[in-house]
Amino acid sequence: MKRKKSKTAKKSDSKKMIEKAGLAIKHAFYLEASFILATLFEQKLKKLLGRIENQPGSGFTLEQSIKRVKYILVSEKVPDITSYVDVALIDNLRIWKNQRNEILKDMPDVHVSQARLERLATDGVRLYKELNKAAKAFKSAGNSESSG
């Protein structure tokens, strides 16, 4: 009984984080929302890598996870994934991450506009939805095919 609770708690953690990101955007805390989204991206990519390579990428950062997924897509070592996850999506994730890092570097020296922060957060939400859709499609295809 306790195991079921811990599994549902894990699922609700990411849902809680998604809700918190939505609240942060609603109340114009765009930088905070982008940090939450970065964490969600990292978790989703690690979970995807775990499905592909049968080992969790626990020590991977967001950058390393992005690089690893792109390497797998480009090298076509796992041909099944290329029909669900697009290389352009992974490239857009890297661009988003780099934009977030640029904003963080600019903050001490330059005034970062609210519009720039809002664009970062809304782009992050859009990318998360795309990544989530692709990951779910890959997961359901993997479960129905049951490779052997």
Number of C-alpha atoms within 10 A of each C-alpha: 5 6 8 9 10 11 11 10 13 12 11 12 12 16 13 13 16 18 13 16 24 20 14 18 20 11 10 15 17 24 21 16 28 25 16 22 22 19 16 20 22 20 18 19 25 25 18 23 20 14 15 19 11 10 11 14 19 12 9 15 15 21 13 15 24 21 16 17 20 20 13 18 20 14 10 12 12 12 12 14 22 15 11 17 21 16 16 10 16 20 14 14 22 17 12 19 21 13 15 21 11 11 19 13 11 12 11 9 8 9 9 13 10 13 10 14 22 18 12 20 28 16 16 24 19 11 19 20 12 15 22 17 14 18 20 14 16 21 16 11 14 15 10 9 8 8 6 3
